[in-house]
Amino acid sequence: MSYGPLVESLVKGVVDSPEKVTIEEELEMGTRTFHVTVEPDDVGKVIGKSGRVINAIRFVVSAVASKSREKAYVKVVTE
């Protein structure tokens, strides 16, 4: 099962430019890693104060993945 649409909707709800959000999914040995790329101005909004927003997104995605006995990680790509 892919959690890409879930990650995408969670991130798009936070940013000012949802049309610029791209999600790349990497599957390696039963672990899914989502690489999230957003506009440079929106990186701070996705990470949040003290990382609270990205930690909440990671928690939700991890909880959904654990129901299928999988692991899922979310990483914000910064340049």
mmCIF file of the N, C-alpha and C atoms, coordinates in Angstrom:
data_MODEL
# 
_entry.id   MODEL 
# 
loop_
_atom_site.group_PDB 
_atom_site.id 
_atom_site.type_symbol 
_atom_site.label_atom_id 
_atom_site.label_alt_id 
_atom_site.label_comp_id 
_atom_site.label_asym_id 
_atom_site.label_entity_id 
_atom_site.label_seq_id 
_atom_site.pdbx_PDB_ins_code 
_atom_site.Cartn_x 
_atom_site.Cartn_y 
_atom_site.Cartn_z 
_atom_site.occupancy 
_atom_site.B_iso_or_equiv 
_atom_site.pdbx_formal_charge 
_atom_site.auth_seq_id 
_atom_site.auth_comp_id 
_atom_site.auth_asym_id 
_atom_site.auth_atom_id 
_atom_site.pdbx_PDB_model_num 
ATOM 1   N N  . MET A 1 1  ? 0.847  -1.188 0.000  1.00 0.00 ? 1  MET A N  1 
ATOM 2   C CA . MET A 1 1  ? 0.000  0.000  0.000  1.00 0.00 ? 1  MET A CA 1 
ATOM 3   C C  . MET A 1 1  ? 0.883  1.239  0.000  1.00 0.00 ? 1  MET A C  1 
ATOM 4   N N  . SER A 1 2  ? 0.513  2.227  -0.787 1.00 0.00 ? 2  SER A N  1 
ATOM 5   C CA . SER A 1 2  ? 1.284  3.465  -0.856 1.00 0.00 ? 2  SER A CA 1 
ATOM 6   C C  . SER A 1 2  ? 0.614  4.537  -0.010 1.00 0.00 ? 2  SER A C  1 
ATOM 7   N N  . TYR A 1 3  ? 1.425  5.259  0.707  1.00 0.00 ? 3  TYR A N  1 
ATOM 8   C CA . TYR A 1 3  ? 0.914  6.332  1.561  1.00 0.00 ? 3  TYR A CA 1 
ATOM 9   C C  . TYR A 1 3  ? 1.210  7.698  0.962  1.00 0.00 ? 3  TYR A C  1 
ATOM 10  N N  . GLY A 1 4  ? 1.625  7.722  -0.293 1.00 0.00 ? 4  GLY A N  1 
ATOM 11  C CA . GLY A 1 4  ? 1.957  8.965  -0.982 1.00 0.00 ? 4  GLY A CA 1 
ATOM 12  C C  . GLY A 1 4  ? 0.835  9.980  -0.979 1.00 0.00 ? 4  GLY A C  1 
ATOM 13  N N  . PRO A 1 5  ? -0.400 9.590  -1.321 1.00 0.00 ? 5  PRO A N  1 
ATOM 14  C CA . PRO A 1 5  ? -1.496 10.565 -1.300 1.00 0.00 ? 5  PRO A CA 1 
ATOM 15  C C  . PRO A 1 5  ? -1.754 11.147 0.094  1.00 0.00 ? 5  PRO A C  1 
ATOM 16  N N  . LEU A 1 6  ? -1.568 10.337 1.129  1.00 0.00 ? 6  LEU A N  1 
ATOM 17  C CA . LEU A 1 6  ? -1.736 10.830 2.498  1.00 0.00 ? 6  LEU A CA 1 
ATOM 18  C C  . LEU A 1 6  ? -0.673 11.874 2.818  1.00 0.00 ? 6  LEU A C  1 
ATOM 19  N N  . VAL A 1 7  ? 0.572  11.566 2.502  1.00 0.00 ? 7  VAL A N  1 
ATOM 20  C CA . VAL A 1 7  ? 1.661  12.505 2.755  1.00 0.00 ? 7  VAL A CA 1 
ATOM 21  C C  . VAL A 1 7  ? 1.435  13.787 1.971  1.00 0.00 ? 7  VAL A C  1 
ATOM 22  N N  . GLU A 1 8  ? 1.035  13.638 0.724  1.00 0.00 ? 8  GLU A N  1 
ATOM 23  C CA . GLU A 1 8  ? 0.801  14.798 -0.129 1.00 0.00 ? 8  GLU A CA 1 
ATOM 24  C C  . GLU A 1 8  ? -0.300 15.694 0.419  1.00 0.00 ? 8  GLU A C  1 
ATOM 25  N N  . SER A 1 9  ? -1.401 15.113 0.849  1.00 0.00 ? 9  SER A N  1 
ATOM 26  C CA . SER A 1 9  ? -2.505 15.935 1.363  1.00 0.00 ? 9  SER A CA 1 
ATOM 27  C C  . SER A 1 9  ? -2.136 16.613 2.681  1.00 0.00 ? 9  SER A C  1 
ATOM 28  N N  . LEU A 1 10 ? -1.365 15.931 3.526  1.00 0.00 ? 10 LEU A N  1 
ATOM 29  C CA . LEU A 1 10 ? -0.940 16.540 4.786  1.00 0.00 ? 10 LEU A CA 1 
ATOM 30  C C  . LEU A 1 10 ? -0.008 17.718 4.542  1.00 0.00 ? 10 LEU A C  1 
ATOM 31  N N  . VAL A 1 11 ? 0.924  17.560 3.624  1.00 0.00 ? 11 VAL A N  1 
ATOM 32  C CA . VAL A 1 11 ? 1.878  18.638 3.344  1.00 0.00 ? 11 VAL A CA 1 
ATOM 33  C C  . VAL A 1 11 ? 1.199  19.791 2.617  1.00 0.00 ? 11 VAL A C  1 
ATOM 34  N N  . LYS A 1 12 ? 0.333  19.487 1.651  1.00 0.00 ? 12 LYS A N  1 
ATOM 35  C CA . LYS A 1 12 ? -0.349 20.542 0.894  1.00 0.00 ? 12 LYS A CA 1 
ATOM 36  C C  . LYS A 1 12 ? -1.252 21.393 1.783  1.00 0.00 ? 12 LYS A C  1 
ATOM 37  N N  . GLY A 1 13 ? -1.745 20.817 2.874  1.00 0.00 ? 13 GLY A N  1 
ATOM 38  C CA . GLY A 1 13 ? -2.589 21.572 3.793  1.00 0.00 ? 13 GLY A CA 1 
ATOM 39  C C  . GLY A 1 13 ? -1.825 22.589 4.611  1.00 0.00 ? 13 GLY A C  1 
ATOM 40  N N  . VAL A 1 14 ? -0.513 22.510 4.617  1.00 0.00 ? 14 VAL A N  1 
ATOM 41  C CA . VAL A 1 14 ? 0.316  23.385 5.445  1.00 0.00 ? 14 VAL A CA 1 
ATOM 42  C C  . VAL A 1 14 ? 0.947  24.522 4.641  1.00 0.00 ? 14 VAL A C  1 
ATOM 43  N N  . VAL A 1 15 ? 1.244  24.282 3.381  1.00 0.00 ? 15 VAL A N  1 
ATOM 44  C CA . VAL A 1 15 ? 2.028  25.231 2.588  1.00 0.00 ? 15 VAL A CA 1 
ATOM 45  C C  . VAL A 1 15 ? 1.158  26.279 1.895  1.00 0.00 ? 15 VAL A C  1 
ATOM 46  N N  . ASP A 1 16 ? 1.824  27.362 1.430  1.00 0.00 ? 16 ASP A N  1 
ATOM 47  C CA . ASP A 1 16 ? 1.135  28.410 0.677  1.00 0.00 ? 16 ASP A CA 1 
ATOM 48  C C  . ASP A 1 16 ? 1.052  28.091 -0.810 1.00 0.00 ? 16 ASP A C  1 
ATOM 49  N N  . SER A 1 17 ? 1.986  27.269 -1.308 1.00 0.00 ? 17 SER A N  1 
ATOM 50  C CA . SER A 1 17 ? 2.022  26.905 -2.730 1.00 0.00 ? 17 SER A CA 1 
ATOM 51  C C  . SER A 1 17 ? 1.846  25.404 -2.885 1.00 0.00 ? 17 SER A C  1 
ATOM 52  N N  . PRO A 1 18 ? 0.614  24.903 -2.720 1.00 0.00 ? 18 PRO A N  1 
ATOM 53  C CA . PRO A 1 18 ? 0.412  23.453 -2.785 1.00 0.00 ? 18 PRO A CA 1 
ATOM 54  C C  . PRO A 1 18 ? 0.695  22.858 -4.164 1.00 0.00 ? 18 PRO A C  1 
ATOM 55  N N  . GLU A 1 19 ? 0.632  23.669 -5.217 1.00 0.00 ? 19 GLU A N  1 
ATOM 56  C CA . GLU A 1 19 ? 0.890  23.146 -6.557 1.00 0.00 ? 19 GLU A CA 1 
ATOM 57  C C  . GLU A 1 19 ? 2.375  22.832 -6.778 1.00 0.00 ? 19 GLU A C  1 
ATOM 58  N N  . LYS A 1 20 ? 3.245  23.341 -5.916 1.00 0.00 ? 20 LYS A N  1 
ATOM 59  C CA . LYS A 1 20 ? 4.691  23.117 -6.046 1.00 0.00 ? 20 LYS A CA 1 
ATOM 60  C C  . LYS A 1 20 ? 5.194  21.949 -5.194 1.00 0.00 ? 20 LYS A C  1 
ATOM 61  N N  . VAL A 1 21 ? 4.306  21.269 -4.495 1.00 0.00 ? 21 VAL A N  1 
ATOM 62  C CA . VAL A 1 21 ? 4.701  20.151 -3.633 1.00 0.00 ? 21 VAL A CA 1 
ATOM 63  C C  . VAL A 1 21 ? 4.936  18.911 -4.490 1.00 0.00 ? 21 VAL A C  1 
ATOM 64  N N  . THR A 1 22 ? 6.093  18.278 -4.300 1.00 0.00 ? 22 THR A N  1 
ATOM 65  C CA . THR A 1 22 ? 6.374  17.012 -4.969 1.00 0.00 ? 22 THR A CA 1 
ATOM 66  C C  . THR A 1 22 ? 6.791  15.985 -3.928 1.00 0.00 ? 22 THR A C  1 
ATOM 67  N N  . ILE A 1 23 ? 6.309  14.767 -4.115 1.00 0.00 ? 23 ILE A N  1 
ATOM 68  C CA . ILE A 1 23 ? 6.598  13.670 -3.198 1.00 0.00 ? 23 ILE A CA 1 
ATOM 69  C C  . ILE A 1 23 ? 7.258  12.551 -4.004 1.00 0.00 ? 23 ILE A C  1 
ATOM 70  N N  . GLU A 1 24 ? 8.418  12.116 -3.566 1.00 0.00 ? 24 GLU A N  1 
ATOM 71  C CA . GLU A 1 24 ? 9.084  10.971 -4.180 1.00 0.00 ? 24 GLU A CA 1 
ATOM 72  C C  . GLU A 1 24 ? 9.122  9.848  -3.163 1.00 0.00 ? 24 GLU A C  1 
ATOM 73  N N  . GLU A 1 25 ? 8.655  8.690  -3.573 1.00 0.00 ? 25 GLU A N  1 
ATOM 74  C CA . GLU A 1 25 ? 8.591  7.531  -2.678 1.00 0.00 ? 25 GLU A CA 1 
ATOM 75  C C  . GLU A 1 25 ? 9.719  6.560  -2.995 1.00 0.00 ? 25 GLU A C  1 
ATOM 76  N N  . GLU A 1 26 ? 10.397 6.126  -1.967 1.00 0.00 ? 26 GLU A N  1 
ATOM 77  C CA . GLU A 1 26 ? 11.493 5.169  -2.118 1.00 0.00 ? 26 GLU A CA 1 
ATOM 78  C C  . GLU A 1 26 ? 11.178 3.949  -1.257 1.00 0.00 ? 26 GLU A C  1 
ATOM 79  N N  . LEU A 1 27 ? 11.209 2.781  -1.860 1.00 0.00 ? 27 LEU A N  1 
ATOM 80  C CA . LEU A 1 27 ? 10.927 1.539  -1.144 1.00 0.00 ? 27 LEU A CA 1 
ATOM 81  C C  . LEU A 1 27 ? 12.202 0.713  -1.080 1.00 0.00 ? 27 LEU A C  1 
ATOM 82  N N  . GLU A 1 28 ? 12.639 0.431  0.141  1.00 0.00 ? 28 GLU A N  1 
ATOM 83  C CA . GLU A 1 28 ? 13.868 -0.319 0.317  1.00 0.00 ? 28 GLU A CA 1 
ATOM 84  C C  . GLU A 1 28 ? 13.712 -1.266 1.496  1.00 0.00 ? 28 GLU A C  1 
ATOM 85  N N  . MET A 1 29 ? 13.763 -2.544 1.220  1.00 0.00 ? 29 MET A N  1 
ATOM 86  C CA . MET A 1 29 ? 13.681 -3.582 2.246  1.00 0.00 ? 29 MET A CA 1 
ATOM 87  C C  . MET A 1 29 ? 12.469 -3.411 3.175  1.00 0.00 ? 29 MET A C  1 
ATOM 88  N N  . GLY A 1 30 ? 11.309 -3.173 2.601  1.00 0.00 ? 30 GLY A N  1 
ATOM 89  C CA . GLY A 1 30 ? 10.090 -3.071 3.381  1.00 0.00 ? 30 GLY A CA 1 
ATOM 90  C C  . GLY A 1 30 ? 9.889  -1.753 4.092  1.00 0.00 ? 30 GLY A C  1 
ATOM 91  N N  . THR A 1 31 ? 10.745 -0.786 3.837  1.00 0.00 ? 31 THR A N  1 
ATOM 92  C CA . THR A 1 31 ? 10.625 0.530  4.454  1.00 0.00 ? 31 THR A CA 1 
ATOM 93  C C  . THR A 1 31 ? 10.380 1.568  3.371  1.00 0.00 ? 31 THR A C  1 
ATOM 94  N N  . ARG A 1 32 ? 9.349  2.374  3.565  1.00 0.00 ? 32 ARG A N  1 
ATOM 95  C CA . ARG A 1 32 ? 9.035  3.436  2.608  1.00 0.00 ? 32 ARG A CA 1 
ATOM 96  C C  . ARG A 1 32 ? 9.559  4.758  3.148  1.00 0.00 ? 32 ARG A C  1 
ATOM 97  N N  . THR A 1 33 ? 10.245 5.484  2.282  1.00 0.00 ? 33 THR A N  1 
ATOM 98  C CA . THR A 1 33 ? 10.735 6.810  2.641  1.00 0.00 ? 33 THR A CA 1 
ATOM 99  C C  . THR A 1 33 ? 10.157 7.797  1.642  1.00 0.00 ? 33 THR A C  1 
ATOM 100 N N  . PHE A 1 34 ? 9.528  8.833  2.158  1.00 0.00 ? 34 PHE A N  1 
ATOM 101 C CA . PHE A 1 34 ? 8.930  9.864  1.322  1.00 0.00 ? 34 PHE A CA 1 
ATOM 102 C C  . PHE A 1 34 ? 9.806  11.104 1.390  1.00 0.00 ? 34 PHE A C  1 
ATOM 103 N N  . HIS A 1 35 ? 10.303 11.520 0.225  1.00 0.00 ? 35 HIS A N  1 
ATOM 104 C CA . HIS A 1 35 ? 11.121 12.722 0.134  1.00 0.00 ? 35 HIS A CA 1 
ATOM 105 C C  . HIS A 1 35 ? 10.207 13.852 -0.343 1.00 0.00 ? 35 HIS A C  1 
ATOM 106 N N  . VAL A 1 36 ? 9.979  14.819 0.527  1.00 0.00 ? 36 VAL A N  1 
ATOM 107 C CA . VAL A 1 36 ? 9.050  15.916 0.260  1.00 0.00 ? 36 VAL A CA 1 
ATOM 108 C C  . VAL A 1 36 ? 9.846  17.140 -0.168 1.00 0.00 ? 36 VAL A C  1 
ATOM 109 N N  . THR A 1 37 ? 9.487  17.702 -1.326 1.00 0.00 ? 37 THR A N  1 
ATOM 110 C CA . THR A 1 37 ? 10.118 18.916 -1.821 1.00 0.00 ? 37 THR A CA 1 
ATOM 111 C C  . THR A 1 37 ? 9.048  19.996 -1.924 1.00 0.00 ? 37 THR A C  1 
ATOM 112 N N  . VAL A 1 38 ? 9.322  21.148 -1.326 1.00 0.00 ? 38 VAL A N  1 
ATOM 113 C CA . VAL A 1 38 ? 8.401  22.285 -1.365 1.00 0.00 ? 38 VAL A CA 1 
ATOM 114 C C  . VAL A 1 38 ? 9.178  23.532 -1.764 1.00 0.00 ? 38 VAL A C  1 
ATOM 115 N N  . GLU A 1 39 ? 8.460  24.624 -1.976 1.00 0.00 ? 39 GLU A N  1 
ATOM 116 C CA . GLU A 1 39 ? 9.088  25.902 -2.269 1.00 0.00 ? 39 GLU A CA 1 
ATOM 117 C C  . GLU A 1 39 ? 9.985  26.307 -1.099 1.00 0.00 ? 39 GLU A C  1 
ATOM 118 N N  . PRO A 1 40 ? 11.081 27.004 -1.366 1.00 0.00 ? 40 PRO A N  1 
ATOM 119 C CA . PRO A 1 40 ? 11.974 27.425 -0.270 1.00 0.00 ? 40 PRO A CA 1 
ATOM 120 C C  . PRO A 1 40 ? 11.271 28.251 0.811  1.00 0.00 ? 40 PRO A C  1 
ATOM 121 N N  . ASP A 1 41 ? 10.272 29.034 0.429  1.00 0.00 ? 41 ASP A N  1 
ATOM 122 C CA . ASP A 1 41 ? 9.542  29.840 1.415  1.00 0.00 ? 41 ASP A CA 1 
ATOM 123 C C  . ASP A 1 41 ? 8.641  28.986 2.307  1.00 0.00 ? 41 ASP A C  1 
ATOM 124 N N  . ASP A 1 42 ? 8.287  27.787 1.845  1.00 0.00 ? 42 ASP A N  1 
ATOM 125 C CA . ASP A 1 42 ? 7.372  26.927 2.590  1.00 0.00 ? 42 ASP A CA 1 
ATOM 126 C C  . ASP A 1 42 ? 8.077  25.898 3.473  1.00 0.00 ? 42 ASP A C  1 
ATOM 127 N N  . VAL A 1 43 ? 9.396  25.809 3.367  1.00 0.00 ? 43 VAL A N  1 
ATOM 128 C CA . VAL A 1 43 ? 10.122 24.806 4.156  1.00 0.00 ? 43 VAL A CA 1 
ATOM 129 C C  . VAL A 1 43 ? 9.895  25.026 5.645  1.00 0.00 ? 43 VAL A C  1 
ATOM 130 N N  . GLY A 1 44 ? 9.948  26.262 6.084  1.00 0.00 ? 44 GLY A N  1 
ATOM 131 C CA . GLY A 1 44 ? 9.737  26.568 7.496  1.00 0.00 ? 44 GLY A CA 1 
ATOM 132 C C  . GLY A 1 44 ? 8.342  26.203 7.972  1.00 0.00 ? 44 GLY A C  1 
ATOM 133 N N  . LYS A 1 45 ? 7.362  26.333 7.094  1.00 0.00 ? 45 LYS A N  1 
ATOM 134 C CA . LYS A 1 45 ? 5.988  25.986 7.463  1.00 0.00 ? 45 LYS A CA 1 
ATOM 135 C C  . LYS A 1 45 ? 5.825  24.485 7.610  1.00 0.00 ? 45 LYS A C  1 
ATOM 136 N N  . VAL A 1 46 ? 6.505  23.725 6.766  1.00 0.00 ? 46 VAL A N  1 
ATOM 137 C CA . VAL A 1 46 ? 6.412  22.268 6.837  1.00 0.00 ? 46 VAL A CA 1 
ATOM 138 C C  . VAL A 1 46 ? 7.139  21.753 8.081  1.00 0.00 ? 46 VAL A C  1 
ATOM 139 N N  . ILE A 1 47 ? 8.282  22.344 8.382  1.00 0.00 ? 47 ILE A N  1 
ATOM 140 C CA . ILE A 1 47 ? 9.030  21.903 9.560  1.00 0.00 ? 47 ILE A CA 1 
ATOM 141 C C  . ILE A 1 47 ? 8.354  22.389 10.834 1.00 0.00 ? 47 ILE A C  1 
ATOM 142 N N  . GLY A 1 48 ? 7.926  23.637 10.866 1.00 0.00 ? 48 GLY A N  1 
ATOM 143 C CA . GLY A 1 48 ? 7.246  24.176 12.037 1.00 0.00 ? 48 GLY A CA 1 
ATOM 144 C C  . GLY A 1 48 ? 8.208  24.565 13.147 1.00 0.00 ? 48 GLY A C  1 
ATOM 145 N N  . LYS A 1 49 ? 7.670  25.195 14.138 1.00 0.00 ? 49 LYS A N  1 
ATOM 146 C CA . LYS A 1 49 ? 8.475  25.639 15.278 1.00 0.00 ? 49 LYS A CA 1 
ATOM 147 C C  . LYS A 1 49 ? 8.957  24.422 16.059 1.00 0.00 ? 49 LYS A C  1 
ATOM 148 N N  . SER A 1 50 ? 10.256 24.324 16.219 1.00 0.00 ? 50 SER A N  1 
ATOM 149 C CA . SER A 1 50 ? 10.906 23.190 16.897 1.00 0.00 ? 50 SER A CA 1 
ATOM 150 C C  . SER A 1 50 ? 10.581 21.850 16.231 1.00 0.00 ? 50 SER A C  1 
ATOM 151 N N  . GLY A 1 51 ? 10.204 21.863 14.954 1.00 0.00 ? 51 GLY A N  1 
ATOM 152 C CA . GLY A 1 51 ? 9.923  20.630 14.227 1.00 0.00 ? 51 GLY A CA 1 
ATOM 153 C C  . GLY A 1 51 ? 8.592  19.992 14.558 1.00 0.00 ? 51 GLY A C  1 
ATOM 154 N N  . ARG A 1 52 ? 7.699  20.748 15.132 1.00 0.00 ? 52 ARG A N  1 
ATOM 155 C CA . ARG A 1 52 ? 6.422  20.159 15.566 1.00 0.00 ? 52 ARG A CA 1 
ATOM 156 C C  . ARG A 1 52 ? 5.534  19.717 14.418 1.00 0.00 ? 52 ARG A C  1 
ATOM 157 N N  . VAL A 1 53 ? 5.494  20.476 13.338 1.00 0.00 ? 53 VAL A N  1 
ATOM 158 C CA . VAL A 1 53 ? 4.606  20.137 12.217 1.00 0.00 ? 53 VAL A CA 1 
ATOM 159 C C  . VAL A 1 53 ? 5.107  18.875 11.514 1.00 0.00 ? 53 VAL A C  1 
ATOM 160 N N  . ILE A 1 54 ? 6.394  18.824 11.192 1.00 0.00 ? 54 ILE A N  1 
ATOM 161 C CA . ILE A 1 54 ? 6.917  17.640 10.503 1.00 0.00 ? 54 ILE A CA 1 
ATOM 162 C C  . ILE A 1 54 ? 6.847  16.419 11.412 1.00 0.00 ? 54 ILE A C  1 
ATOM 163 N N  . ASN A 1 55 ? 7.034  16.593 12.700 1.00 0.00 ? 55 ASN A N  1 
ATOM 164 C CA . ASN A 1 55 ? 6.914  15.462 13.623 1.00 0.00 ? 55 ASN A CA 1 
ATOM 165 C C  . ASN A 1 55 ? 5.481  14.941 13.662 1.00 0.00 ? 55 ASN A C  1 
ATOM 166 N N  . ALA A 1 56 ? 4.510  15.831 13.584 1.00 0.00 ? 56 ALA A N  1 
ATOM 167 C CA . ALA A 1 56 ? 3.105  15.407 13.563 1.00 0.00 ? 56 ALA A CA 1 
ATOM 168 C C  . ALA A 1 56 ? 2.790  14.647 12.270 1.00 0.00 ? 56 ALA A C  1 
ATOM 169 N N  . ILE A 1 57 ? 3.309  15.147 11.143 1.00 0.00 ? 57 ILE A N  1 
ATOM 170 C CA . ILE A 1 57 ? 3.099  14.463 9.859  1.00 0.00 ? 57 ILE A CA 1 
ATOM 171 C C  . ILE A 1 57 ? 3.751  13.084 9.905  1.00 0.00 ? 57 ILE A C  1 
ATOM 172 N N  . ARG A 1 58 ? 4.964  13.018 10.425 1.00 0.00 ? 58 ARG A N  1 
ATOM 173 C CA . ARG A 1 58 ? 5.656  11.730 10.536 1.00 0.00 ? 58 ARG A CA 1 
ATOM 174 C C  . ARG A 1 58 ? 4.903  10.760 11.431 1.00 0.00 ? 58 ARG A C  1 
ATOM 175 N N  . PHE A 1 59 ? 4.346  11.268 12.522 1.00 0.00 ? 59 PHE A N  1 
ATOM 176 C CA . PHE A 1 59 ? 3.601  10.424 13.459 1.00 0.00 ? 59 PHE A CA 1 
ATOM 177 C C  . PHE A 1 59 ? 2.378  9.818  12.779 1.00 0.00 ? 59 PHE A C  1 
ATOM 178 N N  . VAL A 1 60 ? 1.627  10.623 12.040 1.00 0.00 ? 60 VAL A N  1 
ATOM 179 C CA . VAL A 1 60 ? 0.416  10.143 11.370 1.00 0.00 ? 60 VAL A CA 1 
ATOM 180 C C  . VAL A 1 60 ? 0.763  9.103  10.302 1.00 0.00 ? 60 VAL A C  1 
ATOM 181 N N  . VAL A 1 61 ? 1.764  9.395  9.488  1.00 0.00 ? 61 VAL A N  1 
ATOM 182 C CA . VAL A 1 61 ? 2.158  8.466  8.426  1.00 0.00 ? 61 VAL A CA 1 
ATOM 183 C C  . VAL A 1 61 ? 2.687  7.164  9.025  1.00 0.00 ? 61 VAL A C  1 
ATOM 184 N N  . SER A 1 62 ? 3.478  7.277  10.077 1.00 0.00 ? 62 SER A N  1 
ATOM 185 C CA . SER A 1 62 ? 4.013  6.087  10.736 1.00 0.00 ? 62 SER A CA 1 
ATOM 186 C C  . SER A 1 62 ? 2.903  5.242  11.352 1.00 0.00 ? 62 SER A C  1 
ATOM 187 N N  . ALA A 1 63 ? 1.906  5.899  11.933 1.00 0.00 ? 63 ALA A N  1 
ATOM 188 C CA . ALA A 1 63 ? 0.794  5.170  12.542 1.00 0.00 ? 63 ALA A CA 1 
ATOM 189 C C  . ALA A 1 63 ? -0.020 4.425  11.492 1.00 0.00 ? 63 ALA A C  1 
ATOM 190 N N  . VAL A 1 64 ? -0.260 5.053  10.354 1.00 0.00 ? 64 VAL A N  1 
ATOM 191 C CA . VAL A 1 64 ? -1.006 4.397  9.279  1.00 0.00 ? 64 VAL A CA 1 
ATOM 192 C C  . VAL A 1 64 ? -0.206 3.218  8.725  1.00 0.00 ? 64 VAL A C  1 
ATOM 193 N N  . ALA A 1 65 ? 1.093  3.406  8.574  1.00 0.00 ? 65 ALA A N  1 
ATOM 194 C CA . ALA A 1 65 ? 1.945  2.333  8.046  1.00 0.00 ? 65 ALA A CA 1 
ATOM 195 C C  . ALA A 1 65 ? 2.031  1.165  9.017  1.00 0.00 ? 65 ALA A C  1 
ATOM 196 N N  . SER A 1 66 ? 2.045  1.452  10.293 1.00 0.00 ? 66 SER A N  1 
ATOM 197 C CA . SER A 1 66 ? 2.179  0.376  11.280 1.00 0.00 ? 66 SER A CA 1 
ATOM 198 C C  . SER A 1 66 ? 0.954  -0.534 11.304 1.00 0.00 ? 66 SER A C  1 
ATOM 199 N N  . LYS A 1 67 ? -0.193 -0.036 10.860 1.00 0.00 ? 67 LYS A N  1 
ATOM 200 C CA . LYS A 1 67 ? -1.378 -0.892 10.775 1.00 0.00 ? 67 LYS A CA 1 
ATOM 201 C C  . LYS A 1 67 ? -1.177 -1.999 9.750  1.00 0.00 ? 67 LYS A C  1 
ATOM 202 N N  . SER A 1 68 ? -0.325 -1.733 8.748  1.00 0.00 ? 68 SER A N  1 
ATOM 203 C CA . SER A 1 68 ? -0.002 -2.737 7.740  1.00 0.00 ? 68 SER A CA 1 
ATOM 204 C C  . SER A 1 68 ? 1.334  -3.410 8.038  1.00 0.00 ? 68 SER A C  1 
ATOM 205 N N  . ARG A 1 69 ? 1.828  -3.194 9.243  1.00 0.00 ? 69 ARG A N  1 
ATOM 206 C CA . ARG A 1 69 ? 3.116  -3.752 9.684  1.00 0.00 ? 69 ARG A CA 1 
ATOM 207 C C  . ARG A 1 69 ? 4.263  -3.339 8.768  1.00 0.00 ? 69 ARG A C  1 
ATOM 208 N N  . GLU A 1 70 ? 4.245  -2.067 8.398  1.00 0.00 ? 70 GLU A N  1 
ATOM 209 C CA . GLU A 1 70 ? 5.308  -1.492 7.580  1.00 0.00 ? 70 GLU A CA 1 
ATOM 210 C C  . GLU A 1 70 ? 5.912  -0.310 8.323  1.00 0.00 ? 70 GLU A C  1 
ATOM 211 N N  . LYS A 1 71 ? 7.027  0.173  7.814  1.00 0.00 ? 71 LYS A N  1 
ATOM 212 C CA . LYS A 1 71 ? 7.643  1.379  8.353  1.00 0.00 ? 71 LYS A CA 1 
ATOM 213 C C  . LYS A 1 71 ? 7.632  2.435  7.261  1.00 0.00 ? 71 LYS A C  1 
ATOM 214 N N  . ALA A 1 72 ? 7.363  3.659  7.658  1.00 0.00 ? 72 ALA A N  1 
ATOM 215 C CA . ALA A 1 72 ? 7.341  4.760  6.708  1.00 0.00 ? 72 ALA A CA 1 
ATOM 216 C C  . ALA A 1 72 ? 7.993  5.976  7.352  1.00 0.00 ? 72 ALA A C  1 
ATOM 217 N N  . TYR A 1 73 ? 8.821  6.655  6.581  1.00 0.00 ? 73 TYR A N  1 
ATOM 218 C CA . TYR A 1 73 ? 9.519  7.840  7.048  1.00 0.00 ? 73 TYR A CA 1 
ATOM 219 C C  . TYR A 1 73 ? 9.243  8.986  6.095  1.00 0.00 ? 73 TYR A C  1 
ATOM 220 N N  . VAL A 1 74 ? 9.245  10.196 6.635  1.00 0.00 ? 74 VAL A N  1 
ATOM 221 C CA . VAL A 1 74 ? 9.042  11.395 5.827  1.00 0.00 ? 74 VAL A CA 1 
ATOM 222 C C  . VAL A 1 74 ? 10.249 12.299 6.021  1.00 0.00 ? 74 VAL A C  1 
ATOM 223 N N  . LYS A 1 75 ? 10.861 12.696 4.908  1.00 0.00 ? 75 LYS A N  1 
ATOM 224 C CA . LYS A 1 75 ? 12.020 13.578 4.963  1.00 0.00 ? 75 LYS A CA 1 
ATOM 225 C C  . LYS A 1 75 ? 11.749 14.799 4.098  1.00 0.00 ? 75 LYS A C  1 
ATOM 226 N N  . VAL A 1 76 ? 12.101 15.978 4.610  1.00 0.00 ? 76 VAL A N  1 
ATOM 227 C CA . VAL A 1 76 ? 11.960 17.212 3.851  1.00 0.00 ? 76 VAL A CA 1 
ATOM 228 C C  . VAL A 1 76 ? 13.271 17.483 3.148  1.00 0.00 ? 76 VAL A C  1 
ATOM 229 N N  . VAL A 1 77 ? 13.200 17.640 1.839  1.00 0.00 ? 77 VAL A N  1 
ATOM 230 C CA . VAL A 1 77 ? 14.392 17.896 1.036  1.00 0.00 ? 77 VAL A CA 1 
ATOM 231 C C  . VAL A 1 77 ? 14.632 19.398 1.020  1.00 0.00 ? 77 VAL A C  1 
ATOM 232 N N  . THR A 1 78 ? 15.801 19.813 1.513  1.00 0.00 ? 78 THR A N  1 
ATOM 233 C CA . THR A 1 78 ? 16.186 21.227 1.473  1.00 0.00 ? 78 THR A CA 1 
ATOM 234 C C  . THR A 1 78 ? 17.431 21.343 0.622  1.00 0.00 ? 78 THR A C  1 
ATOM 235 N N  . GLU A 1 79 ? 17.590 22.488 0.009  1.00 0.00 ? 79 GLU A N  1 
ATOM 236 C CA . GLU A 1 79 ? 18.738 22.668 -0.879 1.00 0.00 ? 79 GLU A CA 1 
ATOM 237 C C  . GLU A 1 79 ? 19.785 23.531 -0.262 1.00 0.00 ? 79 GLU A C  1 
# 
